[in-house]
Amino acid sequence: MPGPTDLLATWESGLASGPAHRAVLLHALTGGGRLDVPVGRRDRDLFALRRELFGERLNGRVMCRHCETEQEFDFEVANVLGVESPGAEEFGVEVGEWRVRLRLPNSGDLLAAAAAGPREARQVLLTRCTLAARRQDEPDGDLPDEVQSAMASAIAEADPGADVRLSMPCVECGQSTSATIDIVSYLWSEVDAWARGIMLDVHLLASAYGWTEAAVLELSPTRRRYYLELVGHA
């Protein structure tokens, strides 16, 4: 498990970054961080990291798309970790006369898509993940919209771990609604809250005892809480 010093360094590095870069930073805490790791596998690592840092259960809120009632949901990390990873990172799609060979998106692809901006992101992602595209055995770089849509669907189906969703009935109208479990955003928000809390602890104990940040971070949570109680801040 990463220690408080590593967590703080990751938080500091990611403060001015977007989700794609934060995902790479968080993944590095697991011993990963390679840009060529498929997104689903990376996110499984992040779910496991979340379990180590903050526990098994994730809580959140979702709004029913039918009646707009907001309700809470409870999700266990085991639901993701118990699903097998896709065996093949390369696969084919056939649409009419088109034959397309694809690979699973990875963190490097998401960084490139984010850099391209929202209007070009989808096209950049599909282009980077396309290994070959032929029509009637002849190469052709102009892929029609229906082929691109099929490619996007095939990618999502091949790597379900990259898009984790929770389906639940609405407590008000009974209709089924879904919540996307975005582990990168969820975990980052928890790391952010933890970092701001630990920095306050450092400030209070450094002010009271003259300790350095490193000295405070070396304390166990139990001892740190006890010292905070002694100075009247717990």
N, C-alpha and C positions, 0 to 999 in steps of 0.2 A: 504494500500500500504506500502511495506517495506521502511524504511527510509534509508538515505545514510550510516549510521553506519552499519546497517544490510547488506546492499549491499556490502560494503567494506569488511566486515568480511567473507561473502560468497565467494567473489572474492579471497581473500587471502587464504582461505581454499582449493579452487579448483585449484589454480595455477599449482600445481604439480600432479593433478589428471587427470584421463581419462574421457571420455564422460559419462560413466555409473555412476561414482561417482558424477560428476558435475550435472547430472540430479537430483540426490537425494538432493544435496545441494540447487539447484534452487527451487526444489519442496517444500523444507522446508520453503521457503520464502512465499509460498501461504498458509501456515498453515498445509500443508501436510507433505510429507517426509517419510511416512510409506513405508517400502519395499514391502509390500504385495498389494499395489495398482496396478491394471492392467496398462500396459504401455499406452494404449490409453487414459484412464481417466487421468493419470498423465500428458500426453502431452497436453490434453485439458486445464488443470490447468495452464500449462506453457504458452500456447497461451494467456490465459486470463491475466496472469502476464505480458506478453510482451505488451499487449494492455495498461495496467495500467502504465507501466514504459516508453514505447517509442512510443505508438500510435497504430493505427489500421492497417496501411499498412506496409507490408514487401516488400522490393525490393531486387532483386538478379540478377544473370546472369546464363544462361544455354547455353550449346553448342549443336547444332543440331547433332544428331547421324547419320544423312544422309549426310549432306554437310559440317559439322563442322563449321557452321556459329554461332558465339556467339551473343546472344541477351539478352536484359534485360527482366525481368518479374516483375509484380506487383501483390501482393497477399494480400487479406483482411483477417484478423483474424476471422471475422464473418463467413467466409466460413467453418471454423472448428467448431466454437462454435455453429453453427446452426444445426450440425449433431448430432442425438441422439446417446447416448452411448449404447453399446450392453447390452441387458437385462440379459443374462446368462453368467456367468464366467466359467461354466463348460459345455462341449458338447462332443459329440461322433463322431467318424470317423469309417467308414466301408470300408475295402479294401479287396475284395475276402473273405477269411475265417477269416480275422482279424477284431476284434472289439477293438477299442482303446477309452479310456475315457481320455479327456484332460481338462486342465484349461488354462485360459489366462496367458501369461507371465507377470511378474511384475518386479519392479526395482531390487529386490533381485536376480531374475533369471539372469538379465542382468549383474549384478555385478559378479555373479559366472561364467557366460560365458566369461566375459572379463578376469577374473583371470585365466581361463583355457587356454587362448591363441587362436589365430585365427583358428588353425587347429582343435581344439576340441570344439570351442564355440557352433557350431550348435548342436552337439551331447549332450553337457551338457544342453543346453536350452531345447531340446526336452525331455531329460530324466527327468529333474526337473518338466516339465509341464505334464508328463504322470501320470495319476492317476491309470490306469489299462490297461493292454493289454492282450488279449486272442485270441487264435486261436482254433476254433472248441471246444469252452468252456473249453479249457485247458490253464492254464497260460504258457506264453512263453516270455522270456526276449529278444530274438534275433529278432529284427524288421528288415525286409528286406528294401532295399533302396526305393522301390516304396511306402511302407507304411509310411516311414519317410517323403518322399516328399509330400504325401497326408496330413500328419499331419501338416507340415509347411504351406501348402496352406490353410488348414482349420483354422489354427491359424490366418493367415493374413486376411482371410475373416471374421472371427468372431470379430476381433478388428481392423476395418479399420482406426480408429483414431491413431493407432500406426505407420502407414505408409502413411503420407499425401503427395499426389502427385498433381502437376499442369500440365495439358496437354494443349499445345498451338501449333498453326501452326508456322512453320519456316517462317520468313520474306523473306528469300532468295529462298528456294526451295518449300515452301508450305506444306512440309510433317509435320506430327504431331510429336512433340517431348515432352518429359516430364521432369519435375524437381521435385526432392524430397525436400520437405520442412522439413528439419531436425531442429525442433524447439530448441532442446537442443544446438546444435552447433551454430545456428543462435543467440539465446538469449545470450549464453555465450559470443560470440564475441562482442555483444553490451554492455554487462556488463563490459567486459574487457576494451573496449574503454572508457566507462564512467569512470571506476575506475582510469585509467591512467590519464584521463583529470582532475578529481576531485583532485587527489593527486598533480598534477601540480598547481592547484588553491591553495591548502593548502600551498604548498611550497612558492608560490609567496606572499600570504597574510601573512603567518607567518614571512617571511623575512621582509616584509614591516612594519607590525604592531606588531610583536611579539605575535600573537595569537596562541593558541593551535589548534591542529587538530580538537578537539571536538567543539571549538568555531567556526571554519570555517564551519564545517559540519552543524551546527545549523542554519546558514544563509540560507535564501531562495535563489533559483537560481537567482532571480532578484537582490536582495541585493548583492549577491556575485559578479555578473557581474558588478554592479555599482562600488563596491570597486576595482575590477580589472581595470576598466576604470580610476579610480582616481590614481592608481599607474602605469598607462601606459601599461597594459598588456592585454587589451580586444580587 
